[in-house]
């Protein structure tokens, strides 16, 4: 049976499973108590299930000691978890269990990239259309960012709008009316790594805005001596092209198991 762990026990979980946790910055941010999340443990096997508020999660522990059916039922009973969770690099037996069950689930392949090259990028300045400009996210009113992108900046990953503005790194493209149209920001910053998230409004896609808004983000991260972390679907060919352009290094590929709990 899964039991929710108090924050005082997070350090022990992190120490016991340091390697897999370090591969996923959002998970690391939870057990490091940088961002709010949820940790459940099996008192018998000492296995743990770590989840962000947005549902990105990681199972760590002894796979052989878990009954996948009971584990899933235990997750459904954890009502603090979102209804839809995404499990990083799930154990093979757990993935197989969901493939054979009637529960809605799907597995997709993802890639992680990191940029270790601190070279300042300047091309975005010449690629910006006339009347558009790039600015820091902190120079745009929070409500304008939220109304434009609907990303729940102060709740999805960060603990509050204040922490988002104080701790997040990000760039935003503004149009001729000074309305936000594209953003690239850090979903978390933990142990020298900044996990990036990017969104371009639908009506502005196909204009290289993802590339344009990513360049100043990389510059901001490099200026703080941090390493940007880009996690994307393998099927997203555009991301691979950009990864090559930005001299990002492929760190690993893994499966992402998405499951409807209830």
C-alpha positions in Angstrom: 0.0 0.0 0.0 1.3 3.4 -0.9 1.6 6.0 1.8 2.3 9.7 1.2 5.7 10.8 2.5 6.3 13.9 4.5 8.8 16.4 3.2 11.2 15.5 6.0 11.7 12.1 4.3 12.5 13.5 0.8 16.2 13.7 1.4 16.4 10.0 2.1 14.5 9.1 -1.1 16.8 11.4 -3.1 20.0 9.9 -1.6 18.7 6.3 -2.2 17.8 6.9 -5.8 20.1 9.8 -6.7 21.0 8.6 -10.2 17.6 8.1 -11.8 16.2 11.2 -10.0 19.1 13.4 -11.3 18.1 12.5 -14.9 14.8 14.4 -14.6 15.1 17.9 -13.3 11.4 18.3 -12.5 11.5 15.3 -10.3 14.8 16.4 -8.7 13.2 19.8 -7.9 10.4 18.0 -5.9 12.6 15.8 -3.8 15.0 18.7 -3.3 12.0 20.7 -2.0 12.6 23.5 -4.5 9.1 22.9 -6.0 6.0 21.4 -4.5 5.1 17.9 -5.5 4.1 14.5 -4.1 6.1 11.5 -2.9 4.5 8.2 -2.1 6.4 5.2 -0.7 5.7 1.5 -0.3 6.8 0.7 3.3 7.6 -2.9 2.4 9.7 -2.6 -0.8 10.9 1.0 -0.1 10.0 1.9 -3.6 8.8 5.4 -4.2 6.6 7.3 -6.7 7.5 10.9 -7.1 5.2 13.3 -8.9 5.1 17.0 -9.8 1.9 19.0 -9.5 1.5 18.7 -13.2 1.6 14.9 -13.1 5.1 14.2 -14.4 6.3 11.4 -12.3 9.0 8.7 -11.7 8.9 5.3 -10.1 12.1 4.4 -8.3 12.9 1.2 -6.4 12.7 -2.5 -6.7 10.5 -3.3 -9.7 10.4 -7.0 -8.8 8.9 -6.3 -5.4 5.8 -4.6 -6.8 2.6 -6.1 -8.0 1.7 -3.8 -10.9 -2.1 -4.2 -10.5 -2.0 -3.3 -6.8 0.5 -0.5 -7.6 -1.9 1.0 -10.1 -4.9 0.7 -7.7 -2.7 2.3 -5.1 -2.1 5.3 -7.4 -5.8 5.7 -8.1 -6.4 6.0 -4.4 -3.8 8.8 -4.1 -6.4 11.5 -4.7 -3.9 14.3 -4.5 -2.4 13.1 -7.8 -3.8 14.5 -11.1 -6.2 12.3 -13.0 -3.7 12.0 -15.8 0.0 11.2 -15.0 3.1 10.8 -17.2 5.6 8.3 -15.8 9.2 8.9 -16.9 11.1 5.7 -18.0 8.6 3.2 -16.5 9.7 -0.3 -15.5 9.1 -2.7 -18.3 6.7 -4.8 -16.4 4.6 -1.7 -15.5 4.5 -0.6 -19.1 3.5 -4.1 -20.2 0.7 -4.2 -17.5 -0.9 -1.1 -19.0 -0.5 -2.3 -22.5 -2.5 -5.4 -21.6 -5.1 -3.7 -19.4 -8.2 -1.8 -20.4 -7.0 1.4 -18.7 -6.3 4.2 -21.2 -2.6 4.6 -21.5 0.0 5.3 -24.2 3.8 5.1 -24.4 5.8 7.6 -26.4 9.5 8.0 -26.9 11.2 11.1 -25.7 14.7 12.6 -26.0 16.7 14.7 -23.6 19.2 17.3 -24.9 21.5 19.6 -23.0 23.6 22.5 -24.2 27.1 22.8 -22.9 28.3 25.4 -25.4 28.2 28.9 -23.7 28.7 30.7 -27.0 26.4 33.8 -27.2 23.8 33.4 -29.9 22.9 36.5 -32.0 21.0 35.3 -35.1 17.6 35.9 -33.5 18.2 39.6 -33.7 18.2 39.5 -37.5 15.3 37.0 -37.7 12.8 39.1 -35.7 10.1 40.6 -38.0 9.8 44.3 -38.1 7.8 45.6 -35.1 8.5 42.5 -32.9 10.9 42.5 -30.0 12.4 40.1 -27.4 12.3 40.8 -23.7 12.7 39.1 -20.4 9.6 37.4 -18.9 10.1 39.6 -15.9 9.5 42.7 -18.1 6.0 41.5 -19.0 3.1 41.7 -16.5 2.3 38.3 -15.1 -1.4 38.5 -16.1 -0.5 39.3 -19.7 1.8 36.3 -19.8 -0.8 34.1 -18.3 -3.7 35.4 -20.4 -1.7 34.9 -23.6 -0.3 31.4 -23.0 -2.6 29.8 -20.3 0.4 27.9 -18.8 -0.3 28.5 -15.1 3.2 29.9 -14.7 2.7 30.3 -10.9 1.2 26.9 -10.3 2.0 24.2 -12.9 5.7 23.9 -11.9 6.6 27.0 -9.8 5.0 27.4 -6.3 3.7 30.9 -6.9 3.7 33.8 -9.3 6.3 35.5 -7.0 8.6 32.5 -7.1 8.1 32.3 -10.9 9.2 35.9 -11.4 12.1 35.6 -8.9 13.4 32.2 -9.9 12.5 31.5 -13.5 14.7 32.4 -16.5 12.9 33.3 -19.7 12.5 35.2 -22.9 9.3 36.4 -24.6 8.5 37.7 -28.0 6.1 40.7 -28.2 4.3 41.7 -31.3 3.6 45.2 -32.7 0.9 45.7 -30.0 3.3 44.5 -27.3 1.3 41.3 -26.9 3.2 38.1 -25.9 3.2 35.7 -28.8 6.1 33.2 -27.9 7.8 32.3 -24.7 10.8 30.1 -23.6 11.2 29.8 -19.9 12.6 27.5 -17.2 10.1 25.1 -15.7 12.6 24.5 -12.9 16.2 25.3 -12.0 17.9 22.7 -9.9 21.6 21.8 -9.3 22.9 23.9 -12.2 20.3 22.6 -14.7 17.4 24.7 -16.1 14.6 22.6 -17.8 13.1 24.6 -20.6 9.5 24.9 -21.8 8.6 26.7 -25.0 5.3 27.8 -26.5 4.5 29.7 -29.6 0.8 30.8 -30.1 -0.8 28.9 -33.0 -1.3 31.9 -35.2 2.4 32.7 -35.1 3.8 29.2 -35.8 5.8 28.6 -39.0 7.6 31.9 -38.6 10.7 30.5 -36.8 9.6 32.0 -33.5 10.5 28.9 -31.5 14.1 29.3 -32.7 14.0 33.0 -32.2 12.7 32.9 -28.6 15.1 30.0 -27.7 18.3 31.8 -28.5 18.0 34.6 -25.9 16.9 31.9 -23.4 20.1 30.0 -24.0 22.1 33.2 -23.6 20.4 34.0 -20.3 21.0 30.5 -19.0 24.7 30.6 -20.0 25.1 34.0 -18.4 24.1 32.3 -15.1 26.5 29.4 -15.7 23.6 27.0 -15.9 23.0 24.1 -18.3 19.8 24.2 -20.4 17.8 20.9 -20.5 15.5 20.3 -23.4 13.1 17.3 -23.2 11.0 16.6 -26.3 9.2 13.8 -28.2 11.3 11.8 -30.6 8.6 12.3 -33.2 9.1 16.1 -33.0 11.5 16.4 -35.9 11.6 20.2 -35.7 13.1 19.9 -32.2 15.9 17.7 -33.6 16.7 20.2 -36.2 16.8 23.0 -33.6 18.9 20.8 -31.3 21.5 20.5 -34.0 21.4 24.2 -34.8 22.0 25.1 -31.2 24.7 22.5 -30.7 22.7 20.6 -28.1 24.0 17.2 -27.1 21.7 14.2 -26.9 21.8 12.9 -23.4 19.4 10.0 -23.5 16.1 8.6 -25.0 13.5 7.1 -22.8 9.8 6.0 -22.8 7.1 8.2 -21.3 4.0 6.3 -20.1 0.9 8.4 -19.9 -2.0 6.9 -17.8 -5.5 8.0 -16.9 -5.8 7.1 -13.2 -9.5 7.7 -12.7 
